[in-house]
Each structure stands twice: as structure tokens, then as C-alpha cells.
Amino acid sequence: MASQIDQQQVKHVAELAKLEFNDAELAKFTPQLGSIIDMFEELQAQNTDGVEPMYSPTDRVNVMREDVAVKSNERKALLKNAPDTEGGLIKVPAIMDDESEDGE
């Protein structure tokens, strides 16, 4: 099927993904997408009857540390990492204005 994919189809998929490609990029990505489709077709052709589904390629179970909340009074360190502060608080851009939608 990948040999049947053309630049028009790649352009259509790009538009669905809200991407824009120039002609050189389309020429580059068309065979790449074809190769990806070929790999999926090869995988799909394999007989997996009797194969137990895997959720992880390893047998390790959660090797991360336990997520524990730690009380801290490191306000200065926190504010030092913030892009903008005011009065000991993190200042963020306004996302709403004072006007209602109907202009009143």
C-alpha cells in the first residue's frame, strides 16, 4: 500500500494535522510515510495467535521513587524560578478581561 501513497495524500494528512509543507518537504515526507505504512503492514501480517499482550518490554515494576508531598518554606527559591513576580506572588498574564461578552 505504501507504494500507492502519493504527495496529494500526504498533503491531505498534513492539512488534517494543521501542518503546511512546501514541495521539497512533501517530496521528502512522502517516501518516509510510505516506509512507516510498510512497517505497519509487515507487523499486521505477523501471526500473533497465542501471544500474550505486553504492556511493557521489561519485567520491572515502578522503579521510580515514591511520590510523597514534602512541606517546604522555600518561597524565595520558588519565586526565583518564576518569570515574573509581584508582592511575593507569581505574576501571570490575564486570561479574562473585565468586559462581558455582550459589551456591558
Backbone as JSON Lines, residues from 0, in Angstrom:
{"i":0,"aa":"M","n":[0.82,-1.2,0.0],"ca":[0.0,0.0,0.0],"c":[0.86,1.25,0.0]}
{"i":1,"aa":"A","n":[2.0,1.2,0.67],"ca":[2.84,2.38,0.78],"c":[3.28,2.87,-0.59]}
{"i":2,"aa":"S","n":[3.48,1.94,-1.51],"ca":[3.88,2.36,-2.85],"c":[2.76,3.13,-3.53]}
{"i":3,"aa":"Q","n":[1.55,3.03,-3.02],"ca":[0.41,3.72,-3.6],"c":[0.2,5.11,-3.0]}
{"i":4,"aa":"I","n":[0.92,5.43,-1.92],"ca":[0.73,6.74,-1.29],"c":[1.41,7.8,-2.15]}
{"i":5,"aa":"D","n":[0.74,8.91,-2.34],"ca":[1.31,9.97,-3.16],"c":[1.35,11.28,-2.38]}
{"i":6,"aa":"Q","n":[1.96,12.28,-2.99],"ca":[2.13,13.57,-2.32],"c":[0.79,14.22,-1.98]}
{"i":7,"aa":"Q","n":[-0.22,14.0,-2.8],"ca":[-1.53,14.58,-2.52],"c":[-2.12,14.02,-1.23]}
{"i":8,"aa":"Q","n":[-1.93,12.72,-1.01],"ca":[-2.42,12.1,0.23],"c":[-1.64,12.62,1.44]}
{"i":9,"aa":"V","n":[-0.32,12.75,1.28],"ca":[0.49,13.28,2.37],"c":[0.08,14.72,2.68]}
{"i":10,"aa":"K","n":[-0.18,15.49,1.64],"ca":[-0.63,16.88,1.82],"c":[-1.97,16.91,2.56]}
{"i":11,"aa":"H","n":[-2.87,15.99,2.22],"ca":[-4.18,15.92,2.88],"c":[-4.01,15.58,4.36]}
{"i":12,"aa":"V","n":[-3.17,14.6,4.66],"ca":[-2.93,14.23,6.06],"c":[-2.3,15.4,6.81]}
{"i":13,"aa":"A","n":[-1.38,16.11,6.17],"ca":[-0.76,17.27,6.8],"c":[-1.79,18.34,7.11]}
{"i":14,"aa":"E","n":[-2.71,18.58,6.18],"ca":[-3.76,19.58,6.42],"c":[-4.65,19.17,7.58]}
{"i":15,"aa":"L","n":[-4.96,17.88,7.69],"ca":[-5.76,17.41,8.82],"c":[-5.04,17.65,10.13]}
{"i":16,"aa":"A","n":[-3.71,17.57,10.11],"ca":[-2.91,17.79,11.3],"c":[-2.53,19.27,11.46]}
{"i":17,"aa":"K","n":[-3.1,20.13,10.62],"ca":[-2.83,21.58,10.65],"c":[-1.35,21.87,10.4]}
{"i":18,"aa":"L","n":[-0.74,21.11,9.47],"ca":[0.65,21.32,9.08],"c":[0.7,21.8,7.64]}
{"i":19,"aa":"E","n":[1.72,22.57,7.34],"ca":[1.93,23.02,5.97],"c":[3.32,22.61,5.53]}
{"i":20,"aa":"F","n":[3.42,21.98,4.35],"ca":[4.71,21.56,3.81],"c":[4.89,22.19,2.44]}
{"i":21,"aa":"N","n":[6.12,22.61,2.15],"ca":[6.41,23.08,0.8],"c":[6.67,21.85,-0.08]}
{"i":22,"aa":"D","n":[6.91,22.07,-1.38],"ca":[7.08,20.94,-2.31],"c":[8.27,20.06,-1.95]}
{"i":23,"aa":"A","n":[9.36,20.67,-1.51],"ca":[10.55,19.89,-1.14],"c":[10.26,19.0,0.07]}
{"i":24,"aa":"E","n":[9.54,19.54,1.05],"ca":[9.19,18.75,2.23],"c":[8.23,17.62,1.87]}
{"i":25,"aa":"L","n":[7.26,17.91,1.0],"ca":[6.35,16.85,0.55],"c":[7.11,15.73,-0.14]}
{"i":26,"aa":"A","n":[8.09,16.08,-0.96],"ca":[8.88,15.08,-1.66],"c":[9.69,14.25,-0.66]}
{"i":27,"aa":"K","n":[10.11,14.85,0.44],"ca":[10.88,14.15,1.46],"c":[9.99,13.25,2.31]}
{"i":28,"aa":"F","n":[8.83,13.78,2.72],"ca":[7.97,13.07,3.66],"c":[7.15,11.97,3.02]}
{"i":29,"aa":"T","n":[6.88,12.04,1.74],"ca":[6.05,11.02,1.08],"c":[6.69,9.64,1.18]}
{"i":30,"aa":"P","n":[7.96,9.46,0.81],"ca":[8.53,8.11,0.97],"c":[8.7,7.71,2.44]}
{"i":31,"aa":"Q","n":[8.93,8.69,3.32],"ca":[9.05,8.36,4.74],"c":[7.74,7.81,5.28]}
{"i":32,"aa":"L","n":[6.63,8.45,4.93],"ca":[5.32,7.97,5.37],"c":[5.03,6.61,4.74]}
{"i":33,"aa":"G","n":[5.46,6.44,3.5],"ca":[5.3,5.13,2.84],"c":[6.05,4.04,3.59]}
{"i":34,"aa":"S","n":[7.25,4.34,4.06],"ca":[8.04,3.36,4.82],"c":[7.37,3.01,6.14]}
{"i":35,"aa":"I","n":[6.8,4.0,6.78],"ca":[6.09,3.78,8.05],"c":[4.89,2.86,7.81]}
{"i":36,"aa":"I","n":[4.15,3.14,6.77],"ca":[2.99,2.3,6.45],"c":[3.43,0.88,6.13]}
{"i":37,"aa":"D","n":[4.56,0.74,5.4],"ca":[5.1,-0.6,5.11],"c":[5.4,-1.36,6.39]}
{"i":38,"aa":"M","n":[6.0,-0.67,7.38],"ca":[6.31,-1.34,8.65],"c":[5.04,-1.82,9.34]}
{"i":39,"aa":"F","n":[4.01,-1.0,9.35],"ca":[2.76,-1.41,9.99],"c":[2.13,-2.58,9.25]}
{"i":40,"aa":"E","n":[2.21,-2.58,7.93],"ca":[1.67,-3.71,7.17],"c":[2.44,-4.98,7.47]}
{"i":41,"aa":"E","n":[3.77,-4.87,7.63],"ca":[4.58,-6.03,7.96],"c":[4.22,-6.57,9.34]}
{"i":42,"aa":"L","n":[4.03,-5.68,10.29],"ca":[3.64,-6.1,11.63],"c":[2.25,-6.73,11.62]}
{"i":43,"aa":"Q","n":[1.35,-6.16,10.86],"ca":[-0.02,-6.66,10.8],"c":[-0.07,-8.05,10.18]}
{"i":44,"aa":"A","n":[0.87,-8.37,9.33],"ca":[0.88,-9.66,8.65],"c":[1.38,-10.79,9.55]}
{"i":45,"aa":"Q","n":[1.98,-10.47,10.68],"ca":[2.53,-11.48,11.58],"c":[1.42,-12.2,12.34]}
{"i":46,"aa":"N","n":[1.6,-13.5,12.52],"ca":[0.64,-14.3,13.27],"c":[0.92,-14.11,14.77]}
{"i":47,"aa":"T","n":[-0.04,-13.56,15.47],"ca":[0.13,-13.32,16.91],"c":[-0.83,-14.18,17.73]}
{"i":48,"aa":"D","n":[-1.39,-15.2,17.13],"ca":[-2.27,-16.09,17.88],"c":[-1.49,-16.73,19.03]}
{"i":49,"aa":"G","n":[-2.03,-16.72,20.21],"ca":[-1.4,-17.33,21.37],"c":[-0.32,-16.47,22.01]}
{"i":50,"aa":"V","n":[-0.09,-15.28,21.49],"ca":[0.92,-14.39,22.08],"c":[0.23,-13.51,23.11]}
{"i":51,"aa":"E","n":[0.71,-13.57,24.33],"ca":[0.11,-12.77,25.4],"c":[0.47,-11.3,25.21]}
{"i":52,"aa":"P","n":[-0.5,-10.4,25.34],"ca":[-0.2,-8.97,25.18],"c":[0.82,-8.48,26.19]}
{"i":53,"aa":"M","n":[1.68,-7.57,25.75],"ca":[2.7,-6.97,26.62],"c":[2.33,-5.52,26.87]}
{"i":54,"aa":"Y","n":[2.52,-5.1,28.09],"ca":[2.27,-3.7,28.42],"c":[3.57,-2.95,28.64]}
{"i":55,"aa":"S","n":[4.66,-3.7,28.76],"ca":[5.98,-3.11,28.96],"c":[7.01,-4.1,28.44]}
{"i":56,"aa":"P","n":[8.09,-3.62,27.85],"ca":[9.11,-4.53,27.36],"c":[10.0,-5.11,28.46]}
{"i":57,"aa":"T","n":[9.83,-4.65,29.68],"ca":[10.64,-5.17,30.79],"c":[9.72,-5.73,31.88]}
{"i":58,"aa":"D","n":[10.33,-6.47,32.8],"ca":[9.55,-7.02,33.91],"c":[9.67,-6.15,35.16]}
{"i":59,"aa":"R","n":[10.29,-4.99,35.04],"ca":[10.44,-4.1,36.19],"c":[9.11,-3.44,36.53]}
{"i":60,"aa":"V","n":[8.91,-3.27,37.82],"ca":[7.68,-2.63,38.28],"c":[8.05,-1.33,38.97]}
{"i":61,"aa":"N","n":[7.58,-0.23,38.46],"ca":[7.76,1.1,39.02],"c":[9.09,1.28,39.74]}
{"i":62,"aa":"V","n":[10.09,1.63,38.98],"ca":[11.42,1.81,39.56],"c":[11.65,3.26,40.03]}
{"i":63,"aa":"M","n":[10.61,4.07,39.98],"ca":[10.72,5.46,40.43],"c":[10.49,5.55,41.93]}
{"i":64,"aa":"R","n":[10.93,6.64,42.48],"ca":[10.74,6.85,43.91],"c":[9.27,7.07,44.21]}
{"i":65,"aa":"E","n":[8.88,6.86,45.44],"ca":[7.51,7.08,45.85],"c":[7.21,8.57,45.79]}
{"i":66,"aa":"D","n":[6.04,8.91,45.32],"ca":[5.63,10.31,45.21],"c":[5.07,10.76,46.55]}
{"i":67,"aa":"V","n":[5.87,11.51,47.29],"ca":[5.49,11.94,48.62],"c":[5.55,13.46,48.67]}
{"i":68,"aa":"A","n":[4.48,14.08,49.16],"ca":[4.47,15.52,49.32],"c":[5.37,15.91,50.48]}
{"i":69,"aa":"V","n":[6.17,16.96,50.27],"ca":[7.08,17.42,51.3],"c":[6.77,18.89,51.57]}
{"i":70,"aa":"K","n":[6.49,19.21,52.81],"ca":[6.2,20.59,53.16],"c":[7.5,21.38,53.11]}
{"i":71,"aa":"S","n":[7.44,22.55,52.48],"ca":[8.64,23.35,52.34],"c":[8.29,24.82,52.41]}
{"i":72,"aa":"N","n":[9.17,25.59,52.98],"ca":[9.01,27.03,53.03],"c":[10.06,27.71,52.16]}
{"i":73,"aa":"E","n":[10.31,27.16,51.02],"ca":[11.32,27.7,50.12],"c":[10.7,28.69,49.13]}
{"i":74,"aa":"R","n":[9.94,29.64,49.64],"ca":[9.26,30.61,48.79],"c":[10.24,31.39,47.93]}
{"i":75,"aa":"K","n":[11.36,31.82,48.52],"ca":[12.33,32.59,47.75],"c":[12.88,31.8,46.58]}
{"i":76,"aa":"A","n":[13.17,30.52,46.8],"ca":[13.69,29.67,45.73],"c":[12.64,29.5,44.63]}
{"i":77,"aa":"L","n":[11.39,29.32,45.02],"ca":[10.31,29.17,44.05],"c":[10.15,30.45,43.23]}
{"i":78,"aa":"L","n":[10.09,31.59,43.91],"ca":[9.9,32.86,43.22],"c":[11.1,33.2,42.34]}
{"i":79,"aa":"K","n":[12.28,32.74,42.71],"ca":[13.47,32.99,41.9],"c":[13.34,32.32,40.53]}
{"i":80,"aa":"N","n":[12.63,31.2,40.46],"ca":[12.46,30.47,39.2],"c":[11.29,30.98,38.37]}
{"i":81,"aa":"A","n":[10.44,31.81,38.94],"ca":[9.28,32.33,38.22],"c":[9.7,33.43,37.25]}
{"i":82,"aa":"P","n":[9.09,33.5,36.06],"ca":[9.48,34.54,35.11],"c":[9.11,35.95,35.56]}
{"i":83,"aa":"D","n":[8.04,36.1,36.36],"ca":[7.61,37.43,36.81],"c":[6.93,37.29,38.17]}
{"i":84,"aa":"T","n":[7.27,38.17,39.09],"ca":[6.66,38.15,40.42],"c":[6.23,39.54,40.82]}
{"i":85,"aa":"E","n":[5.31,39.57,41.78],"ca":[4.87,40.86,42.31],"c":[4.31,40.62,43.72]}
{"i":86,"aa":"G","n":[4.82,41.35,44.69],"ca":[4.32,41.25,46.05],"c":[4.47,39.86,46.66]}
{"i":87,"aa":"G","n":[5.53,39.14,46.31],"ca":[5.75,37.82,46.86],"c":[4.91,36.73,46.21]}
{"i":88,"aa":"L","n":[4.29,37.02,45.07],"ca":[3.46,36.05,44.35],"c":[3.95,35.93,42.91]}
{"i":89,"aa":"I","n":[3.62,34.82,42.26],"ca":[3.95,34.64,40.86],"c":[2.93,35.42,40.04]}
{"i":90,"aa":"K","n":[3.42,36.27,39.15],"ca":[2.53,37.08,38.31],"c":[2.36,36.37,36.96]}
{"i":91,"aa":"V","n":[1.09,36.2,36.56],"ca":[0.79,35.54,35.29],"c":[-0.04,36.49,34.44]}
{"i":92,"aa":"P","n":[-0.03,36.29,33.11],"ca":[-0.83,37.16,32.25],"c":[-2.32,36.95,32.48]}
{"i":93,"aa":"A","n":[-3.09,38.02,32.33],"ca":[-4.54,37.93,32.47],"c":[-5.1,37.12,31.3]}
{"i":94,"aa":"I","n":[-6.08,36.27,31.6],"ca":[-6.71,35.5,30.53],"c":[-8.15,35.91,30.3]}
{"i":95,"aa":"M","n":[-8.64,36.78,31.15],"ca":[-10.02,37.27,31.02],"c":[-9.98,38.78,31.19]}
{"i":96,"aa":"D","n":[-10.88,39.47,30.5],"ca":[-10.95,40.91,30.73],"c":[-12.19,41.22,31.54]}
{"i":97,"aa":"D","n":[-12.35,42.49,31.9],"ca":[-13.44,42.89,32.77],"c":[-14.76,43.04,32.04]}
{"i":98,"aa":"E","n":[-14.74,43.05,30.71],"ca":[-15.97,43.25,29.94],"c":[-16.67,41.92,29.74]}
{"i":99,"aa":"S","n":[-18.0,41.95,29.77],"ca":[-18.78,40.75,29.46],"c":[-18.85,40.6,27.95]}
{"i":100,"aa":"E","n":[-19.35,39.47,27.48],"ca":[-19.39,39.19,26.05],"c":[-20.33,40.13,25.29]}
{"i":101,"aa":"D","n":[-21.37,40.62,25.95],"ca":[-22.31,41.49,25.24],"c":[-21.9,42.96,25.3]}
{"i":102,"aa":"G","n":[-20.71,43.25,25.84],"ca":[-20.19,44.6,25.84],"c":[-20.68,45.46,26.98]}
{"i":103,"aa":"E","n":[-21.4,44.92,27.92],"ca":[-21.9,45.72,29.03],"c":[-20.92,45.77,30.17]}
